[in-house]
Amino acid sequence: MKKLVPDPPRLTTVHTHFATCQNHHPPLFAVCEGADIGDALEHLAIALKSAAETNAQMCDLADRK
């Protein structure tokens, strides 16, 4: 069956930097212009999961001491 209305174009990102600690140093992270929003969100989710796992491991180590 043919769609009557085509899918809208995929959203893309614009260049955005963050994590400058109120401009006390250059930005630590940036989102590149033109990246697919789904890819950017997937990368963010992976980075957040990694940070959470690292935090949990450090808490376990601190509890052992």
N, CA, C and O atoms as CSV, one atom per row, in Angstrom:
chain,resi,resn,atom,element,x,y,z
A,1,MET,N,N,0.839,-1.176,0.000
A,1,MET,CA,C,0.000,0.000,0.000
A,1,MET,C,C,0.883,1.238,0.000
A,1,MET,O,O,1.830,1.336,0.781
A,2,LYS,N,N,0.576,2.160,-0.860
A,2,LYS,CA,C,1.365,3.384,-0.971
A,2,LYS,C,C,0.882,4.411,0.050
A,2,LYS,O,O,-0.320,4.581,0.254
A,3,LYS,N,N,1.831,5.090,0.685
A,3,LYS,CA,C,1.481,6.116,1.664
A,3,LYS,C,C,0.891,7.326,0.949
A,3,LYS,O,O,1.366,7.725,-0.114
A,4,LEU,N,N,-0.138,7.898,1.538
A,4,LEU,CA,C,-0.723,9.108,0.975
A,4,LEU,C,C,0.112,10.328,1.327
A,4,LEU,O,O,0.208,11.278,0.549
A,5,VAL,N,N,0.715,10.290,2.508
A,5,VAL,CA,C,1.538,11.410,2.966
A,5,VAL,C,C,2.941,10.876,3.226
A,5,VAL,O,O,3.107,9.921,3.984
A,6,PRO,N,N,3.958,11.485,2.603
A,6,PRO,CA,C,5.321,10.984,2.828
A,6,PRO,C,C,5.806,11.302,4.241
A,6,PRO,O,O,5.316,12.224,4.893
A,7,ASP,N,N,6.784,10.513,4.694
A,7,ASP,CA,C,7.391,10.780,5.995
A,7,ASP,C,C,8.083,12.134,5.959
A,7,ASP,O,O,8.662,12.508,4.939
A,8,PRO,N,N,8.029,12.875,7.071
A,8,PRO,CA,C,8.760,14.143,7.111
A,8,PRO,C,C,10.260,13.866,7.103
A,8,PRO,O,O,10.693,12.772,7.464
A,9,PRO,N,N,11.050,14.853,6.694
A,9,PRO,CA,C,12.503,14.635,6.711
A,9,PRO,C,C,12.997,14.410,8.137
A,9,PRO,O,O,12.430,14.937,9.095
A,10,ARG,N,N,14.071,13.613,8.262
A,10,ARG,CA,C,14.654,13.348,9.579
A,10,ARG,C,C,15.222,14.640,10.148
A,10,ARG,O,O,15.773,15.467,9.422
A,11,LEU,N,N,15.079,14.798,11.452
A,11,LEU,CA,C,15.643,15.965,12.118
A,11,LEU,C,C,17.156,15.823,12.201
A,11,LEU,O,O,17.679,14.722,12.370
A,12,THR,N,N,17.847,16.940,12.081
A,12,THR,CA,C,19.301,16.955,12.248
A,12,THR,C,C,19.662,17.991,13.305
A,12,THR,O,O,18.841,18.825,13.687
A,13,THR,N,N,20.885,17.921,13.759
A,13,THR,CA,C,21.349,18.801,14.825
A,13,THR,C,C,21.995,20.062,14.261
A,13,THR,O,O,22.323,20.138,13.077
A,14,VAL,N,N,22.168,21.042,15.131
A,14,VAL,CA,C,22.963,22.229,14.832
A,14,VAL,C,C,24.162,22.187,15.766
A,14,VAL,O,O,24.125,21.508,16.791
A,15,HIS,N,N,25.226,22.906,15.422
A,15,HIS,CA,C,26.417,22.888,16.272
A,15,HIS,C,C,26.087,23.506,17.624
A,15,HIS,O,O,25.625,24.644,17.703
A,16,THR,N,N,26.326,22.754,18.670
A,16,THR,CA,C,26.072,23.200,20.035
A,16,THR,C,C,27.197,22.677,20.915
A,16,THR,O,O,27.495,21.483,20.906
A,17,HIS,N,N,27.821,23.569,21.675
A,17,HIS,CA,C,28.832,23.099,22.621
A,17,HIS,C,C,28.315,23.320,24.040
A,17,HIS,O,O,27.463,24.175,24.283
A,18,PHE,N,N,28.845,22.537,24.961
A,18,PHE,CA,C,28.405,22.636,26.346
A,18,PHE,C,C,29.508,22.144,27.262
A,18,PHE,O,O,30.547,21.673,26.799
A,19,ALA,N,N,29.281,22.253,28.564
A,19,ALA,CA,C,30.242,21.878,29.603
A,19,ALA,C,C,31.447,22.809,29.609
A,19,ALA,O,O,32.595,22.367,29.551
A,20,THR,N,N,31.163,24.108,29.679
A,20,THR,CA,C,32.249,25.091,29.753
A,20,THR,C,C,32.470,25.606,31.173
A,20,THR,O,O,33.362,26.424,31.400
A,21,CYS,N,N,31.671,25.136,32.129
A,21,CYS,CA,C,31.762,25.611,33.519
A,21,CYS,C,C,31.718,27.133,33.571
A,21,CYS,O,O,32.613,27.781,34.113
A,22,GLN,N,N,30.670,27.678,33.001
A,22,GLN,CA,C,30.432,29.124,32.964
A,22,GLN,C,C,31.594,29.860,32.300
A,22,GLN,O,O,32.055,30.893,32.786
A,23,ASN,N,N,32.051,29.309,31.190
A,23,ASN,CA,C,33.102,29.902,30.350
A,23,ASN,C,C,34.457,30.019,31.040
A,23,ASN,O,O,35.251,30.890,30.686
A,24,HIS,N,N,34.737,29.153,32.024
A,24,HIS,CA,C,36.052,29.150,32.662
A,24,HIS,C,C,37.079,28.351,31.861
A,24,HIS,O,O,38.276,28.445,32.133
A,25,HIS,N,N,36.635,27.573,30.886
A,25,HIS,CA,C,37.533,26.813,30.016
A,25,HIS,C,C,36.796,26.510,28.717
A,25,HIS,O,O,35.575,26.657,28.652
A,26,PRO,N,N,37.519,26.090,27.688
A,26,PRO,CA,C,36.849,25.732,26.431
A,26,PRO,C,C,35.854,24.592,26.652
A,26,PRO,O,O,35.990,23.826,27.606
A,27,PRO,N,N,34.865,24.479,25.782
A,27,PRO,CA,C,33.861,23.428,25.958
A,27,PRO,C,C,34.463,22.033,25.930
A,27,PRO,O,O,35.381,21.752,25.159
A,28,LEU,N,N,33.933,21.163,26.784
A,28,LEU,CA,C,34.396,19.777,26.827
A,28,LEU,C,C,33.711,18.919,25.773
A,28,LEU,O,O,34.302,17.968,25.262
A,29,PHE,N,N,32.468,19.252,25.448
A,29,PHE,CA,C,31.679,18.445,24.527
A,29,PHE,C,C,30.998,19.340,23.505
A,29,PHE,O,O,30.788,20.529,23.743
A,30,ALA,N,N,30.660,18.757,22.370
A,30,ALA,CA,C,29.923,19.490,21.341
A,30,ALA,C,C,29.088,18.514,20.530
A,30,ALA,O,O,29.440,17.344,20.378
A,31,VAL,N,N,27.986,19.015,20.018
A,31,VAL,CA,C,27.165,18.271,19.067
A,31,VAL,C,C,27.478,18.860,17.703
A,31,VAL,O,O,27.387,20.073,17.515
A,32,CYS,N,N,27.841,18.027,16.765
A,32,CYS,CA,C,28.205,18.498,15.427
A,32,CYS,C,C,26.965,18.818,14.604
A,32,CYS,O,O,25.934,18.156,14.720
A,33,GLU,N,N,27.087,19.831,13.783
A,33,GLU,CA,C,26.000,20.234,12.899
A,33,GLU,C,C,25.721,19.149,11.866
A,33,GLU,O,O,26.646,18.557,11.310
A,34,GLY,N,N,24.453,18.898,11.617
A,34,GLY,CA,C,24.053,17.980,10.565
A,34,GLY,C,C,23.973,16.521,10.962
A,34,GLY,O,O,23.640,15.677,10.130
A,35,ALA,N,N,24.270,16.201,12.217
A,35,ALA,CA,C,24.169,14.805,12.661
A,35,ALA,C,C,22.698,14.420,12.784
A,35,ALA,O,O,21.861,15.241,13.160
A,36,ASP,N,N,22.394,13.178,12.467
A,36,ASP,CA,C,21.028,12.685,12.618
A,36,ASP,C,C,20.662,12.695,14.096
A,36,ASP,O,O,21.438,12.233,14.932
A,37,ILE,N,N,19.491,13.216,14.419
A,37,ILE,CA,C,19.100,13.354,15.820
A,37,ILE,C,C,19.027,11.999,16.525
A,37,ILE,O,O,19.357,11.899,17.707
A,38,GLY,N,N,18.603,10.973,15.820
A,38,GLY,CA,C,18.545,9.638,16.418
A,38,GLY,C,C,19.921,9.131,16.791
A,38,GLY,O,O,20.106,8.541,17.855
A,39,ASP,N,N,20.896,9.361,15.908
A,39,ASP,CA,C,22.271,8.950,16.202
A,39,ASP,C,C,22.828,9.729,17.387
A,39,ASP,O,O,23.503,9.157,18.243
A,40,ALA,N,N,22.549,11.034,17.440
A,40,ALA,CA,C,23.041,11.860,18.545
A,40,ALA,C,C,22.448,11.400,19.874
A,40,ALA,O,O,23.156,11.327,20.878
A,41,LEU,N,N,21.159,11.091,19.882
A,41,LEU,CA,C,20.522,10.633,21.119
A,41,LEU,C,C,21.019,9.257,21.541
A,41,LEU,O,O,21.169,8.989,22.733
A,42,GLU,N,N,21.275,8.387,20.575
A,42,GLU,CA,C,21.815,7.064,20.900
A,42,GLU,C,C,23.206,7.193,21.519
A,42,GLU,O,O,23.515,6.513,22.498
A,43,HIS,N,N,24.039,8.056,20.956
A,43,HIS,CA,C,25.383,8.279,21.495
A,43,HIS,C,C,25.294,8.849,22.912
A,43,HIS,O,O,26.050,8.443,23.795
A,44,LEU,N,N,24.381,9.780,23.125
A,44,LEU,CA,C,24.192,10.355,24.456
A,44,LEU,C,C,23.774,9.284,25.461
A,44,LEU,O,O,24.283,9.249,26.581
A,45,ALA,N,N,22.855,8.420,25.066
A,45,ALA,CA,C,22.395,7.358,25.965
A,45,ALA,C,C,23.542,6.429,26.351
A,45,ALA,O,O,23.645,6.020,27.507
A,46,ILE,N,N,24.397,6.096,25.397
A,46,ILE,CA,C,25.547,5.227,25.680
A,46,ILE,C,C,26.514,5.916,26.639
A,46,ILE,O,O,27.030,5.286,27.562
A,47,ALA,N,N,26.761,7.211,26.421
A,47,ALA,CA,C,27.670,7.952,27.300
A,47,ALA,C,C,27.108,8.042,28.717
A,47,ALA,O,O,27.851,7.895,29.688
A,48,LEU,N,N,25.813,8.281,28.841
A,48,LEU,CA,C,25.202,8.360,30.170
A,48,LEU,C,C,25.226,7.015,30.889
A,48,LEU,O,O,25.463,6.961,32.095
A,49,LYS,N,N,24.984,5.936,30.162
A,49,LYS,CA,C,25.032,4.604,30.771
A,49,LYS,C,C,26.446,4.306,31.261
A,49,LYS,O,O,26.627,3.753,32.345
A,50,SER,N,N,27.437,4.671,30.467
A,50,SER,CA,C,28.827,4.455,30.856
A,50,SER,C,C,29.169,5.255,32.109
A,50,SER,O,O,29.837,4.749,33.011
A,51,ALA,N,N,28.709,6.506,32.163
A,51,ALA,CA,C,28.972,7.335,33.338
A,51,ALA,C,C,28.305,6.749,34.580
A,51,ALA,O,O,28.897,6.751,35.659
A,52,ALA,N,N,27.088,6.253,34.436
A,52,ALA,CA,C,26.380,5.657,35.575
A,52,ALA,C,C,27.089,4.397,36.062
A,52,ALA,O,O,27.208,4.179,37.267
A,53,GLU,N,N,27.558,3.568,35.134
A,53,GLU,CA,C,28.270,2.347,35.521
A,53,GLU,C,C,29.593,2.672,36.205
A,53,GLU,O,O,29.964,2.019,37.180
A,54,THR,N,N,30.302,3.674,35.702
A,54,THR,CA,C,31.562,4.093,36.321
A,54,THR,C,C,31.309,4.618,37.726
A,54,THR,O,O,32.053,4.298,38.653
A,55,ASN,N,N,30.262,5.422,37.889
A,55,ASN,CA,C,29.915,5.944,39.204
A,55,ASN,C,C,29.597,4.810,40.176
A,55,ASN,O,O,30.036,4.839,41.326
A,56,ALA,N,N,28.848,3.825,39.727
A,56,ALA,CA,C,28.506,2.685,40.594
A,56,ALA,C,C,29.761,1.923,41.016
A,56,ALA,O,O,29.877,1.515,42.172
A,57,GLN,N,N,30.696,1.729,40.096
A,57,GLN,CA,C,31.940,1.033,40.425
A,57,GLN,C,C,32.758,1.823,41.440
A,57,GLN,O,O,33.330,1.241,42.362
A,58,MET,N,N,32.820,3.141,41.279
A,58,MET,CA,C,33.576,3.968,42.220
A,58,MET,C,C,32.929,3.962,43.602
A,58,MET,O,O,33.630,3.971,44.615
A,59,CYS,N,N,31.610,3.948,43.651
A,59,CYS,CA,C,30.917,3.867,44.943
A,59,CYS,C,C,31.209,2.536,45.628
A,59,CYS,O,O,31.415,2.495,46.841
A,60,ASP,N,N,31.230,1.454,44.863
A,60,ASP,CA,C,31.569,0.140,45.427
A,60,ASP,C,C,32.983,0.142,45.991
A,60,ASP,O,O,33.221,-0.389,47.076
A,61,LEU,N,N,33.922,0.735,45.262
A,61,LEU,CA,C,35.308,0.795,45.744
A,61,LEU,C,C,35.413,1.632,47.013
A,61,LEU,O,O,36.146,1.273,47.935
A,62,ALA,N,N,34.690,2.736,47.064
A,62,ALA,CA,C,34.734,3.600,48.239
A,62,ALA,C,C,34.147,2.893,49.457
A,62,ALA,O,O,34.625,3.084,50.575
A,63,ASP,N,N,33.114,2.079,49.247
A,63,ASP,CA,C,32.498,1.344,50.360
A,63,ASP,C,C,33.427,0.278,50.927
A,63,ASP,O,O,33.337,-0.050,52.110
A,64,ARG,N,N,34.308,-0.261,50.110
A,64,ARG,CA,C,35.222,-1.320,50.554
A,64,ARG,C,C,36.327,-0.785,51.453
A,64,ARG,O,O,36.900,-1.538,52.240
A,65,LYS,N,N,36.631,0.484,51.349
A,65,LYS,CA,C,37.749,1.059,52.116
A,65,LYS,C,C,37.334,1.494,53.484
A,65,LYS,O,O,38.158,1.996,54.248
